[in-house]
């Protein structure tokens, strides 16, 4: 009986406005921390010639190989619009290094973006940085867009979230609806996983 009384007393003490706010804030921090850690780990397969392959969700495929201090990647998704991948955000989209692009009239359009807000990204060059992206190629075939690129793992740039070899990295992915040949259309599908490179 005493324990029940103590519990009621403690709950009653938290019913003050500052107590409730503190409890809610603490619960939100625990929830946010849990969400940050609870990202799925996709099944990674050997794609041959030193390449790895993972299906991240929604038909989005990421293939990569690490070559010294660079990562070479291919991303593809079931869309005739844009496709994008981001590495190691700090807060939702913020702080991530992105590769985003599309193919229009057989021309590959690709750029290196930086997550400048929790829900937004912009070209690294627009933020005052230097693009570290090497665009290798891309295609749009049978309703699927693919981009092929290289990035340094860690150029020491302010507008670049390092990609860590031998460690788990948060990878966020998205693609736009069919025909969204731009860098700004809202995504059709998106997700986040963790991958060790």
C-alpha positions in Angstrom: 0.0 0.0 0.0 2.8 2.4 0.8 4.4 1.8 -2.6 1.1 2.7 -4.3 0.9 5.8 -2.3 4.4 6.8 -3.2 3.7 6.2 -6.9 0.6 8.4 -6.7 2.5 11.0 -4.9 5.3 11.0 -7.5 2.8 11.2 -10.4 1.0 14.0 -8.5 4.4 15.9 -8.2 4.8 15.6 -11.9 1.4 17.1 -12.5 2.9 20.5 -12.1 3.4 22.2 -15.5 7.2 22.1 -15.3 7.2 18.4 -14.3 5.0 17.4 -17.1 7.0 19.2 -19.7 10.3 17.7 -18.4 8.8 14.2 -18.5 7.5 14.7 -22.0 10.8 16.2 -23.2 12.7 13.2 -21.6 10.3 10.7 -23.3 10.8 12.5 -26.7 14.6 12.3 -26.3 14.4 8.6 -25.5 12.1 8.0 -28.5 14.3 10.0 -30.9 17.4 8.1 -29.7 15.6 4.8 -30.2 14.5 5.8 -33.7 18.1 6.8 -34.6 19.4 3.4 -33.6 16.5 1.2 -34.8 17.2 1.5 -38.5 17.0 -1.7 -40.4 20.1 -3.4 -41.8 19.5 -4.6 -45.3 20.8 -7.9 -46.6 24.1 -7.3 -48.4 25.1 -9.6 -51.2 28.3 -10.0 -53.2 27.8 -8.5 -56.7 31.2 -9.7 -58.0 34.4 -7.9 -58.8 34.6 -6.4 -55.3 31.1 -4.8 -55.5 28.4 -5.2 -52.8 24.6 -4.9 -53.4 21.7 -4.2 -51.2 18.0 -3.6 -51.8 17.1 -0.8 -49.4 13.3 -0.8 -49.9 10.7 0.3 -52.4 12.7 -1.2 -55.3 15.7 1.1 -54.5 19.0 -0.7 -55.1 22.4 0.4 -54.0 25.6 -1.1 -55.3 29.1 0.0 -54.1 32.8 -0.7 -53.9 35.3 1.0 -51.7 38.6 1.8 -53.5 41.2 3.2 -51.1 39.8 6.5 -49.8 36.9 6.6 -52.3 33.5 4.9 -52.7 32.1 4.2 -56.1 28.3 3.6 -56.2 25.4 2.9 -58.4 21.8 3.7 -57.2 18.7 2.8 -59.1 14.9 2.9 -58.4 11.7 2.2 -60.3 11.1 5.8 -61.5 11.6 8.0 -64.5 12.3 10.9 -62.0 15.1 11.7 -59.6 16.9 9.2 -57.4 19.1 10.1 -54.4 21.2 8.6 -51.6 22.6 10.3 -48.5 25.2 9.4 -46.0 25.3 9.9 -42.2 22.8 12.7 -41.4 23.0 14.2 -38.0 19.3 15.2 -37.7 16.8 13.6 -40.1 18.2 15.0 -43.5 20.5 17.6 -42.0 24.3 17.1 -42.2 24.1 14.3 -44.8 26.2 14.1 -47.9 23.9 13.5 -50.9 24.1 12.3 -54.5 20.9 13.2 -56.4 20.1 13.2 -60.0 17.9 12.2 -62.9 18.2 11.3 -66.6 16.3 13.4 -69.2 16.6 13.1 -73.0 19.5 10.7 -72.5 21.4 13.3 -70.5 22.5 12.5 -67.0 22.0 15.3 -64.5 23.7 14.7 -61.1 24.9 16.8 -58.2 26.5 16.7 -54.8 24.1 18.1 -52.1 24.3 18.9 -48.4 21.5 18.5 -45.9 21.3 22.1 -44.7 18.1 21.6 -42.6 16.3 18.7 -41.0 14.0 18.5 -44.0 16.0 20.0 -46.8 19.1 19.8 -49.0 20.8 22.1 -51.4 23.7 21.9 -53.9 27.0 22.1 -52.0 28.2 24.8 -54.4 25.1 26.9 -53.4 26.2 26.6 -49.8 29.7 27.9 -50.6 31.4 24.5 -50.8 33.1 22.5 -53.5 31.4 19.5 -55.1 33.3 16.3 -54.4 31.1 14.2 -56.8 32.5 12.5 -59.8 29.6 11.7 -62.1 30.4 8.5 -64.0 27.1 7.9 -65.9 23.5 6.9 -65.7 20.6 5.6 -67.6 16.8 5.5 -67.7 15.5 2.2 -69.1 12.2 0.3 -68.7 10.9 2.8 -66.1 14.0 2.6 -63.9 16.6 5.3 -63.4 20.2 4.6 -62.5 23.1 6.9 -61.5 26.8 5.9 -61.3 29.2 8.0 -59.2 32.3 8.3 -57.1 32.8 10.2 -53.8 35.8 10.6 -51.5 35.2 8.9 -48.1 36.3 11.9 -46.1 37.7 14.9 -47.8 37.8 16.9 -44.6 35.2 19.3 -46.0 32.7 21.3 -43.9 30.0 20.3 -46.4 30.7 16.6 -46.3 29.6 14.0 -43.8 32.4 11.4 -43.7 31.7 7.9 -45.0 33.3 5.5 -42.5 35.0 2.3 -43.8 34.6 -0.7 -41.5 31.8 1.0 -39.5 28.1 1.2 -39.7 26.9 4.2 -41.7 23.4 5.6 -41.8 22.2 5.6 -45.4 19.1 7.5 -46.4 17.5 6.9 -49.8 14.6 8.4 -51.8 13.2 8.7 -55.3 10.7 11.0 -56.9 7.6 10.3 -58.9 7.8 9.4 -62.6 8.7 12.5 -64.7 10.2 14.5 -61.8 13.3 15.5 -63.7 14.5 18.1 -61.2 16.1 18.4 -57.7 13.1 19.7 -55.8 10.1 17.5 -56.4 8.8 15.7 -53.2 9.8 12.1 -52.9 7.5 9.2 -53.9 9.3 6.8 -51.5 12.1 7.1 -48.9 13.8 5.2 -46.1 16.9 4.8 -43.9 19.1 1.9 -43.2 22.5 1.2 -41.8 25.3 -0.3 -43.8 28.9 -1.2 -43.0 31.2 -0.3 -45.9 
